Amino acid sequence: MTGPRTGAPGCPFAAGDAPEYPFHAPDRLEPDPYWEPLRRERPLQRVTLPYGGEAWLATAYEDVRKVFADRRFSRALAVVPGAPRFLPHQPPPDAVLSVEGPDHARLRRLVGKVFTPRRVEELRPRIQRTADTLLDAMEELGPPADLVEDFALPFAVAVICELLGVPPEDRKRFCTWSDALLTTTAHTPVEVRDHMMRMHDYLGGLVAQRRVRPTDDLIGALVTARDEEDRLTEGELVRLAEAILIAGYETSASQIPNFLYVLLRNPHLLERLRDDHGLIPAAVEELLRFVPIGTVDGFPRTATEDVELGGVTVRAGETVVPSMGAANRDPALFTGPDELDLTRQPNPHLGFGAGPHHCMGAQLARVELQIALTTLLRRYPGLRLAVPEENLSWKAGLMVRGMHTMPVMW
């Protein structure tokens, strides 16, 4: 990959360049140093994606939002064989992330009622009990503890698996499957296919169980929609469960330690939150803006017709990669974009995307993150890293940024 160039305030690429993207391995949670000069001088830049093909990289907020929201930019066309891509595999064409139009609206309606703000708020006491139970066990073992393995990961997995109806004893295997499905270079294509098949077969088995013994969980509701209401194909049913499972835990599991890491590096802000838990909802929104969760942070779209974007004509059939991380640091929208402002209002960040494919579980993720931060700060006012910062182990070769482990004391 192209290495970062330092000391050059202007655009690091010559006109006509199509450098490899990502430009370099992400440095922990730091923003890409190329975002600012590209956004200022060349908000649409040609790039070469890891698994073949060129695309436009959009870095300005308005352009990124337009790619998400404008139906002339198609997700379905971006997953056809031969399309430029980040991953060693393309998402299945019947996955909720791939389909569009009436089929996409139908799939979202089937699960949307589970993730409404009202329904998610009703889940808050149950989510709080999950957090308390895990922290009781962590406290009983005593410090140091691993915030990833002892809390963030089992917390996020437990919440989404309980919602879906996945038995507790089966939940750990999903972490392996999820890493494989979100891999860029950490797994081989053969390994990815193997893990995809294992998860698909497992969820197919849960579907078969619900047909014999109906349940009131989300998988049970999807089976009813398939068998009694004819609103799902069999493939759509399992793919939808897969998408909810992976998207439903990965962001929260990574962002809980990421948020704590950022706050520990800003102790004056951490102290503010300790003193005033009422700031936590706004703080979660600002951390979602500030922390770049993705190593490649926007699924590609393909233009269905010529579209003007960022002063460039994107031709029909060309692919655009919308960078949420770059958009969330755009000074055209955010005053002091590189500052962490826990009271920022308004905060129209794109941490959950926008448009038709806006994250279905955004409200659930918000509640999980709010509960996790509030509970950790209430129970452990002296929470701190148990190892030097340089000894932390960071993920590599995955689409999601985060730590393998985060040893902490209190």
Sequence and secondary structure as in RCSB ss.txt:
>XXXX:A:sequence
MTGPRTGAPGCPFAAGDAPEYPFHAPDRLEPDPYWEPLRRERPLQRVTLPYGGEAWLATAYEDVRKVFADRRFSR
ALAVVPGAPRFLPHQPPPDAVLSVEGPDHARLRRLVGKVFTPRRVEELRPRIQRTADTLLDAMEELGPPADLVED
FALPFAVAVICELLGVPPEDRKRFCTWSDALLTTTAHTPVEVRDHMMRMHDYLGGLVAQRRVRPTDDLIGALVTA
RDEEDRLTEGELVRLAEAILIAGYETSASQIPNFLYVLLRNPHLLERLRDDHGLIPAAVEELLRFVPIGTVDGFP
RTATEDVELGGVTVRAGETVVPSMGAANRDPALFTGPDELDLTRQPNPHLGFGAGPHHCMGAQLARVELQIALTT
LLRRYPGLRLAVPEENLSWKAGLMVRGMHTMPVMW
>XXXX:A:secstr
      S  S SS TT   BSSSS   TT   TTHHHHHHH SEEEEE TTS EEEEE SHHHHHHHHH TTEEH
HHHTSTT   SSSS   TTSTTT  HHHHHHHHHHHHGGGSHHHHHHHHHHHHHHHHHHHHHHHHH SSEEHIII
IIHHHHHHHHHHHHT  GGGTTHHHHHHHHHTBSSSS HHHHHHHHHHHHHHHHHHHHHHHHS  SSHHHHHHHH
HHTS  S HHHHHHHHHHHHHHHHHHHHHHHHHHHHHHHTSHHHHHHHHH GGGHHHHHHHHHHHS  BSS S  
EEESS EEETTEEE TT EEEE HHHHTT TTTSSSTTS  TT SS    TT  GGG  TTHHHHHHHHHHHHHH
HHHH TT EESS GGG EE  SBSB  EEE EEE 
